[in-house]
């Protein structure tokens, strides 16, 4: 073997040995329930106040896959802001008017205690709890060993947002968004 | 010499490999939030203020027996209004009365309209419209056209009331007639339709 080739193999071995294998092979993904990566889930509330029923709710889910043991799910919220509406601003829909409830479960090799909802998201709270880069889940275990987005090992984050159909809210249109980012370490 | 340089390079490479910055791996999901609040106008029965009591039919029966003593006989029908619209009207229109041989005229039936509000409603959101600001008669409610009874200039709620317990704007309507020996036995009838409308 050529001397340079030998050195090249030795270099490569050393570099690989000193890199943490889990970093080198780490994979992260967020998908929807159809396994589409980096999904966009639209929450649409379109209602009018009425005597009954009182609440309007939306539910959705994300699948999280990580081959790293340490990971975090953080969220950033914008709005909801009034776009076109009328009335006193104190009667606009505010983040605190929208309740949010998270639930996380492990599927396949993903263990239930590997993803921990961080307070106040461990119980029902409201959207005002999500600001800029707010920690939602602290991940302490990997979901499995595979990097493919179709594998059955994942943490499932269910979300339920509810809003009361109150007569006091100004009529009109409000918009905003919540972005979730999976990061490590 | 070249071996020493190569060795130094190796050491630096190993240190570098161990401390090299590995960018955070990221994945993302976006959840756009869209909320549309539409306007609504609801009339319910004040005696059955639930979803089952919407658009009620309220029967008012007044039995009159003339006597020497003068006692006005009356009946009432109370409605609750809820709306998040900032401009609304409660109108009334009447079918032609059937005197039923009693000899009672529309002008003999007195009509009183009052308003009240729950603790999380805005009493000032609606104003009585003349002639309903004082006691009037059934003839003020015409058969040809709907007349305004209440004019609303704001939504009826003044505070959040998720259970719809105290956010009602109530319109009380009372109908009365004085017993008179002039009236013949029989049954006078008329139907008034109240509509909550928004321009």
Interface residues (C-beta under 8 A of the other chain):
Chain A: X7 X11 X14 X15 X18 X19 X23 X26 X27 X28 X29 X30 X32 X37 X38 X39 X40 X41 X42 X43 X44 X45 X46 X47 X48 X49 X50 X51 X52 X54 X55 X60 X62 X64 X68 X79 X80 X85 X86 X87 X91 X93 X159 X163 X164 X166 X167 X168 X169 X170 X171 X172 X173 X174 X175 X176 X177 X178 X179 X180 X181 X182 X183 X184 X185
Chain B: X6 X10 X13 X14 X17 X18 X20 X22 X24 X25 X26 X27 X28 X29 X30 X31 X32 X33 X34 X35 X36 X37 X38 X39 X40 X42 X44 X49 X50 X51 X53 X54 X82 X83 X84 X85 X86 X120 X155 X156 X157 X158 X159 X160 X161 X162 X163 X164 X167
